[in-house]
Amino acid sequence: MIEDDELEEMMMAAPSARESKKKDHEMLNKAVSHPLRRNLVRSIGVFGKTKKEIQGEIDIDDASLKYQAEFLMSGNFLKVENDLYRLTDKGLDLLANI
């Protein structure tokens, strides 16, 4: 029988390597399957872009850009540094595969 302390410890434990890998694959699939996210990643490219540059290239309003950027950041595909949208190493891998 599992004690309450053991159950709580199991619930609070970090996800297994398999669970983490599965989550990464799900995020990758969601990132690549959405046309606006693919366009955003392509627009940002290898060197990064500002919000204004991105919006000059693709038809995306402020709210959509914020939402899609936050999604990509939550998957560790994107980071914003000094108002410059830049792909992470994981984001560059995504770019190479779309």
C-alpha positions as a Markdown table, in Angstrom:
| # | Residue | x | y | z |
|---|---|---|---|---|
| 1 | Met | 0.0 | 0.0 | 0.0 |
| 2 | Ile | 1.3 | 3.5 | -0.9 |
| 3 | Glu | 1.5 | 5.9 | 1.9 |
| 4 | Asp | 0.2 | 9.5 | 1.5 |
| 5 | Asp | 3.8 | 10.9 | 1.7 |
| 6 | Glu | 5.0 | 8.5 | -1.1 |
| 7 | Leu | 2.0 | 9.3 | -3.3 |
| 8 | Glu | 2.7 | 13.1 | -2.9 |
| 9 | Glu | 6.4 | 12.5 | -3.6 |
| 10 | Met | 5.5 | 10.6 | -6.8 |
| 11 | Met | 3.1 | 13.3 | -8.0 |
| 12 | Met | 5.7 | 16.1 | -7.4 |
| 13 | Ala | 8.5 | 14.2 | -9.1 |
| 14 | Ala | 9.9 | 15.6 | -12.3 |
| 15 | Pro | 8.6 | 13.9 | -15.5 |
| 16 | Ser | 10.6 | 10.9 | -16.8 |
| 17 | Ala | 12.8 | 11.2 | -19.8 |
| 18 | Arg | 10.2 | 9.4 | -21.8 |
| 19 | Glu | 7.5 | 11.8 | -20.7 |
| 20 | Ser | 9.7 | 14.8 | -21.4 |
| 21 | Lys | 10.6 | 13.5 | -24.9 |
| 22 | Lys | 6.9 | 12.9 | -25.6 |
| 23 | Lys | 6.0 | 16.5 | -24.6 |
| 24 | Asp | 8.9 | 17.8 | -26.8 |
| 25 | His | 7.5 | 15.9 | -29.8 |
| 26 | Glu | 4.0 | 17.2 | -29.1 |
| 27 | Met | 5.2 | 20.8 | -28.9 |
| 28 | Leu | 7.3 | 20.3 | -32.1 |
| 29 | Asn | 4.3 | 18.9 | -33.9 |
| 30 | Lys | 2.1 | 21.8 | -32.8 |
| 31 | Ala | 4.7 | 24.3 | -33.8 |
| 32 | Val | 5.3 | 22.9 | -37.3 |
| 33 | Ser | 1.6 | 22.1 | -38.0 |
| 34 | His | 0.3 | 25.7 | -37.6 |
| 35 | Pro | 0.8 | 27.7 | -40.8 |
| 36 | Leu | 1.2 | 31.1 | -38.9 |
| 37 | Arg | 3.8 | 29.6 | -36.6 |
| 38 | Arg | 5.8 | 28.2 | -39.6 |
| 39 | Asn | 5.6 | 31.6 | -41.3 |
| 40 | Leu | 6.7 | 33.3 | -38.1 |
| 41 | Val | 9.7 | 31.0 | -37.7 |
| 42 | Arg | 10.7 | 31.4 | -41.3 |
| 43 | Ser | 10.4 | 35.2 | -41.0 |
| 44 | Ile | 12.6 | 35.4 | -37.9 |
| 45 | Gly | 15.2 | 33.2 | -39.6 |
| 46 | Val | 18.7 | 32.7 | -38.5 |
| 47 | Phe | 19.5 | 36.3 | -37.5 |
| 48 | Gly | 16.3 | 37.4 | -35.8 |
| 49 | Lys | 14.0 | 40.3 | -36.4 |
| 50 | Thr | 12.1 | 43.0 | -34.7 |
| 51 | Lys | 8.4 | 43.0 | -34.3 |
| 52 | Lys | 8.1 | 45.7 | -37.0 |
| 53 | Glu | 10.2 | 43.7 | -39.4 |
| 54 | Ile | 8.2 | 40.5 | -38.8 |
| 55 | Gln | 4.9 | 42.4 | -39.3 |
| 56 | Gly | 6.3 | 43.9 | -42.5 |
| 57 | Glu | 6.9 | 40.5 | -43.9 |
| 58 | Ile | 3.9 | 38.5 | -42.8 |
| 59 | Asp | 0.3 | 39.5 | -42.2 |
| 60 | Ile | 0.0 | 39.2 | -38.4 |
| 61 | Asp | -1.6 | 41.6 | -35.9 |
| 62 | Asp | -0.1 | 42.4 | -32.5 |
| 63 | Ala | -2.4 | 40.0 | -30.6 |
| 64 | Ser | -1.6 | 37.0 | -32.9 |
| 65 | Leu | 2.1 | 37.8 | -32.9 |
| 66 | Lys | 2.1 | 37.9 | -29.1 |
| 67 | Tyr | 0.1 | 34.6 | -28.8 |
| 68 | Gln | 2.2 | 32.7 | -31.3 |
| 69 | Ala | 5.5 | 34.1 | -29.9 |
| 70 | Glu | 4.4 | 33.0 | -26.4 |
| 71 | Phe | 3.6 | 29.5 | -27.7 |
| 72 | Leu | 7.0 | 29.2 | -29.3 |
| 73 | Met | 8.7 | 30.5 | -26.2 |
| 74 | Ser | 6.9 | 28.0 | -24.0 |
| 75 | Gly | 8.4 | 25.3 | -26.3 |
| 76 | Asn | 11.8 | 26.8 | -26.1 |
| 77 | Phe | 11.9 | 27.6 | -29.8 |
| 78 | Leu | 12.0 | 31.4 | -29.5 |
| 79 | Lys | 13.4 | 34.1 | -27.2 |
| 80 | Val | 13.1 | 37.9 | -27.2 |
| 81 | Glu | 16.2 | 39.9 | -26.4 |
| 82 | Asn | 16.1 | 43.7 | -26.5 |
| 83 | Asp | 13.0 | 43.7 | -28.7 |
| 84 | Leu | 14.7 | 41.3 | -31.1 |
| 85 | Tyr | 12.9 | 38.0 | -31.8 |
| 86 | Arg | 15.5 | 35.2 | -32.0 |
| 87 | Leu | 15.2 | 31.5 | -32.5 |
| 88 | Thr | 16.9 | 29.3 | -29.9 |
| 89 | Asp | 19.0 | 26.3 | -31.0 |
| 90 | Lys | 15.8 | 24.2 | -30.8 |
| 91 | Gly | 14.1 | 26.9 | -33.0 |
| 92 | Leu | 16.9 | 26.8 | -35.5 |
| 93 | Asp | 16.4 | 23.0 | -35.7 |
| 94 | Leu | 12.7 | 23.7 | -36.3 |
| 95 | Leu | 13.5 | 26.2 | -39.1 |
| 96 | Ala | 15.8 | 23.7 | -40.8 |
| 97 | Asn | 12.9 | 21.2 | -40.9 |
| 98 | Ile | 10.1 | 23.3 | -42.2 |
